[in-house]
Amino acid sequence: MVSAWYVVVLRHVDWAKETCVLTHARSTQQRYRAQYAEQGMRRSVYAALLVQNHGHPHVLLLEDQSDKTWLLPGGKLKPGESEAAGLRRKLSNKLAPVDGTEVPEWDIGELLGSAYRPSFESPALYPYLPAHVTRPKELSKLFLVPLPEHCVFAVPRNMKIMAVPLFELHSAADKYGPLIAMLPTLLSRFSLVFA
């Protein structure tokens, strides 16, 4: 459940996803290879949206209802697009109401960390560039994005937005994925105080 200060509405569209996992993995790898040959390393940006619930910090995550995967809002940058502009675009596309009303002014905060994907086949993300990798295939950056005091989120019908306790993410890469599981460690350098 998201805090009472925020409103969640459903969009009448689903994020498109291919149904066959094997076909999806192959087509994704082929698409990544073609994009890499044309544009170079894939650059992605994601947002860590924090809320306070019952005195504890929670992270807003999206859960895909079709395959129960967890996602951070964000995604791939366009060629030449800055990280801040791209993340604002992604947040507005994925979380803001479609009618354009109540679109938040997304304030892109501090860079929390970066993760590298060394190959197309590897699902692994590394919080450093391995010494033997000279041409990483993807660089994902995670930014802290403070939420406004009141906000309206619009999520697609096939997604659910959840406030997940920060302590639940630690050592849970098998459930949430490597980028989300890194959040407690990346946020440990901050003193999280909610008034």
Contacts in CASP RR format, 6 or more apart in sequence:
PFRMAT RR
TARGET T0000
AUTHOR 0000-0000-0000
METHOD contacts of the structure
MODEL  1
MVSAWYVVVLRHVDWAKETCVLTHARSTQQRYRAQYAEQGMRRSVYAALL
VQNHGHPHVLLLEDQSDKTWLLPGGKLKPGESEAAGLRRKLSNKLAPVDG
TEVPEWDIGELLGSAYRPSFESPALYPYLPAHVTRPKELSKLFLVPLPEH
CVFAVPRNMKIMAVPLFELHSAADKYGPLIAMLPTLLSRFSLVFA
1 53 0 8 1.000
1 162 0 8 1.000
1 163 0 8 1.000
2 8 0 8 1.000
2 51 0 8 1.000
2 60 0 8 1.000
2 153 0 8 1.000
2 161 0 8 1.000
2 162 0 8 1.000
2 163 0 8 1.000
3 51 0 8 1.000
3 52 0 8 1.000
3 53 0 8 1.000
3 163 0 8 1.000
5 149 0 8 1.000
5 150 0 8 1.000
5 151 0 8 1.000
6 51 0 8 1.000
6 147 0 8 1.000
6 150 0 8 1.000
6 151 0 8 1.000
6 152 0 8 1.000
6 153 0 8 1.000
7 151 0 8 1.000
7 152 0 8 1.000
7 153 0 8 1.000
8 152 0 8 1.000
8 153 0 8 1.000
8 154 0 8 1.000
8 155 0 8 1.000
8 161 0 8 1.000
9 97 0 8 1.000
9 152 0 8 1.000
9 153 0 8 1.000
9 154 0 8 1.000
9 155 0 8 1.000
10 154 0 8 1.000
10 155 0 8 1.000
10 156 0 8 1.000
10 157 0 8 1.000
11 98 0 8 1.000
11 154 0 8 1.000
11 155 0 8 1.000
11 156 0 8 1.000
11 157 0 8 1.000
12 157 0 8 1.000
13 98 0 8 1.000
13 156 0 8 1.000
13 157 0 8 1.000
14 156 0 8 1.000
14 157 0 8 1.000
14 158 0 8 1.000
15 64 0 8 1.000
15 156 0 8 1.000
15 158 0 8 1.000
15 159 0 8 1.000
17 24 0 8 1.000
17 64 0 8 1.000
17 66 0 8 1.000
17 67 0 8 1.000
17 158 0 8 1.000
18 24 0 8 1.000
18 27 0 8 1.000
21 67 0 8 1.000
29 120 0 8 1.000
29 121 0 8 1.000
32 42 0 8 1.000
32 120 0 8 1.000
32 137 0 8 1.000
32 138 0 8 1.000
33 120 0 8 1.000
35 42 0 8 1.000
36 42 0 8 1.000
36 120 0 8 1.000
36 137 0 8 1.000
39 79 0 8 1.000
41 135 0 8 1.000
41 136 0 8 1.000
41 137 0 8 1.000
41 138 0 8 1.000
41 139 0 8 1.000
42 76 0 8 1.000
42 117 0 8 1.000
42 137 0 8 1.000
42 138 0 8 1.000
42 139 0 8 1.000
43 76 0 8 1.000
43 77 0 8 1.000
43 83 0 8 1.000
43 138 0 8 1.000
43 139 0 8 1.000
43 141 0 8 1.000
44 74 0 8 1.000
44 75 0 8 1.000
44 76 0 8 1.000
44 77 0 8 1.000
44 138 0 8 1.000
44 139 0 8 1.000
44 140 0 8 1.000
44 141 0 8 1.000
45 74 0 8 1.000
45 75 0 8 1.000
45 77 0 8 1.000
45 83 0 8 1.000
45 86 0 8 1.000
45 87 0 8 1.000
45 90 0 8 1.000
45 140 0 8 1.000
45 141 0 8 1.000
45 142 0 8 1.000
45 143 0 8 1.000
46 72 0 8 1.000
46 73 0 8 1.000
46 74 0 8 1.000
46 75 0 8 1.000
46 87 0 8 1.000
46 140 0 8 1.000
46 141 0 8 1.000
46 142 0 8 1.000
46 143 0 8 1.000
46 179 0 8 1.000
47 72 0 8 1.000
47 73 0 8 1.000
47 74 0 8 1.000
47 87 0 8 1.000
47 90 0 8 1.000
47 91 0 8 1.000
47 106 0 8 1.000
47 108 0 8 1.000
47 142 0 8 1.000
47 143 0 8 1.000
47 144 0 8 1.000
47 145 0 8 1.000
48 59 0 8 1.000
48 72 0 8 1.000
48 112 0 8 1.000
48 142 0 8 1.000
48 143 0 8 1.000
48 144 0 8 1.000
48 145 0 8 1.000
48 183 0 8 1.000
48 186 0 8 1.000
48 187 0 8 1.000
49 59 0 8 1.000
49 60 0 8 1.000
49 73 0 8 1.000
49 145 0 8 1.000
49 147 0 8 1.000
50 57 0 8 1.000
50 58 0 8 1.000
50 59 0 8 1.000
50 60 0 8 1.000
50 144 0 8 1.000
50 146 0 8 1.000
50 147 0 8 1.000
50 166 0 8 1.000
50 187 0 8 1.000
50 192 0 8 1.000
51 57 0 8 1.000
51 58 0 8 1.000
51 59 0 8 1.000
51 60 0 8 1.000
51 147 0 8 1.000
51 163 0 8 1.000
52 58 0 8 1.000
52 194 0 8 1.000
53 163 0 8 1.000
53 165 0 8 1.000
55 194 0 8 1.000
56 165 0 8 1.000
56 166 0 8 1.000
56 167 0 8 1.000
57 165 0 8 1.000
57 166 0 8 1.000
57 187 0 8 1.000
57 192 0 8 1.000
57 194 0 8 1.000
58 163 0 8 1.000
58 164 0 8 1.000
58 165 0 8 1.000
58 166 0 8 1.000
59 163 0 8 1.000
59 164 0 8 1.000
59 166 0 8 1.000
59 169 0 8 1.000
59 180 0 8 1.000
59 183 0 8 1.000
60 73 0 8 1.000
60 147 0 8 1.000
60 161 0 8 1.000
60 162 0 8 1.000
60 163 0 8 1.000
60 164 0 8 1.000
61 70 0 8 1.000
61 71 0 8 1.000
61 72 0 8 1.000
61 161 0 8 1.000
61 162 0 8 1.000
61 164 0 8 1.000
61 176 0 8 1.000
61 180 0 8 1.000
62 70 0 8 1.000
62 71 0 8 1.000
62 72 0 8 1.000
62 73 0 8 1.000
62 94 0 8 1.000
62 155 0 8 1.000
62 159 0 8 1.000
62 160 0 8 1.000
62 161 0 8 1.000
62 162 0 8 1.000
63 69 0 8 1.000
63 70 0 8 1.000
63 71 0 8 1.000
63 159 0 8 1.000
63 160 0 8 1.000
63 161 0 8 1.000
63 162 0 8 1.000
64 70 0 8 1.000
64 71 0 8 1.000
64 158 0 8 1.000
64 159 0 8 1.000
65 158 0 8 1.000
65 159 0 8 1.000
65 160 0 8 1.000
66 158 0 8 1.000
70 164 0 8 1.000
70 175 0 8 1.000
70 176 0 8 1.000
70 177 0 8 1.000
70 180 0 8 1.000
72 142 0 8 1.000
72 179 0 8 1.000
72 180 0 8 1.000
73 90 0 8 1.000
73 91 0 8 1.000
73 94 0 8 1.000
73 95 0 8 1.000
74 87 0 8 1.000
74 90 0 8 1.000
74 91 0 8 1.000
74 94 0 8 1.000
75 90 0 8 1.000
77 83 0 8 1.000
77 86 0 8 1.000
78 86 0 8 1.000
81 89 0 8 1.000
83 108 0 8 1.000
83 141 0 8 1.000
83 143 0 8 1.000
84 108 0 8 1.000
87 106 0 8 1.000
87 108 0 8 1.000
87 143 0 8 1.000
87 145 0 8 1.000
88 106 0 8 1.000
88 108 0 8 1.000
91 104 0 8 1.000
91 106 0 8 1.000
91 145 0 8 1.000
92 103 0 8 1.000
92 106 0 8 1.000
94 155 0 8 1.000
95 153 0 8 1.000
95 154 0 8 1.000
95 155 0 8 1.000
95 161 0 8 1.000
96 102 0 8 1.000
96 103 0 8 1.000
96 104 0 8 1.000
96 152 0 8 1.000
96 153 0 8 1.000
96 154 0 8 1.000
97 103 0 8 1.000
97 152 0 8 1.000
97 154 0 8 1.000
98 154 0 8 1.000
101 152 0 8 1.000
102 151 0 8 1.000
102 152 0 8 1.000
104 147 0 8 1.000
104 148 0 8 1.000
104 151 0 8 1.000
105 148 0 8 1.000
106 145 0 8 1.000
107 145 0 8 1.000
107 146 0 8 1.000
108 143 0 8 1.000
108 145 0 8 1.000
109 143 0 8 1.000
109 144 0 8 1.000
109 145 0 8 1.000
109 146 0 8 1.000
110 143 0 8 1.000
110 144 0 8 1.000
111 141 0 8 1.000
111 142 0 8 1.000
111 143 0 8 1.000
112 142 0 8 1.000
112 143 0 8 1.000
112 144 0 8 1.000
112 183 0 8 1.000
112 186 0 8 1.000
112 187 0 8 1.000
113 127 0 8 1.000
113 141 0 8 1.000
113 142 0 8 1.000
113 182 0 8 1.000
113 186 0 8 1.000
114 127 0 8 1.000
114 139 0 8 1.000
114 140 0 8 1.000
114 141 0 8 1.000
114 142 0 8 1.000
115 125 0 8 1.000
115 126 0 8 1.000
115 127 0 8 1.000
115 139 0 8 1.000
115 140 0 8 1.000
115 141 0 8 1.000
115 142 0 8 1.000
115 178 0 8 1.000
115 179 0 8 1.000
115 182 0 8 1.000
116 125 0 8 1.000
116 126 0 8 1.000
116 128 0 8 1.000
116 129 0 8 1.000
116 130 0 8 1.000
116 133 0 8 1.000
116 136 0 8 1.000
116 138 0 8 1.000
116 139 0 8 1.000
116 140 0 8 1.000
117 124 0 8 1.000
117 125 0 8 1.000
117 126 0 8 1.000
117 136 0 8 1.000
117 137 0 8 1.000
117 138 0 8 1.000
117 139 0 8 1.000
117 140 0 8 1.000
118 124 0 8 1.000
118 126 0 8 1.000
118 130 0 8 1.000
118 133 0 8 1.000
118 136 0 8 1.000
118 137 0 8 1.000
119 137 0 8 1.000
120 137 0 8 1.000
124 178 0 8 1.000
125 140 0 8 1.000
125 178 0 8 1.000
125 179 0 8 1.000
127 182 0 8 1.000
129 136 0 8 1.000
140 179 0 8 1.000
142 179 0 8 1.000
142 182 0 8 1.000
142 183 0 8 1.000
142 186 0 8 1.000
144 187 0 8 1.000
144 190 0 8 1.000
153 161 0 8 1.000
155 161 0 8 1.000
164 176 0 8 1.000
166 183 0 8 1.000
166 184 0 8 1.000
166 187 0 8 1.000
167 184 0 8 1.000
169 176 0 8 1.000
169 180 0 8 1.000
169 181 0 8 1.000
169 183 0 8 1.000
169 184 0 8 1.000
170 181 0 8 1.000
170 184 0 8 1.000
170 185 0 8 1.000
171 181 0 8 1.000
172 180 0 8 1.000
172 181 0 8 1.000
173 180 0 8 1.000
173 181 0 8 1.000
END
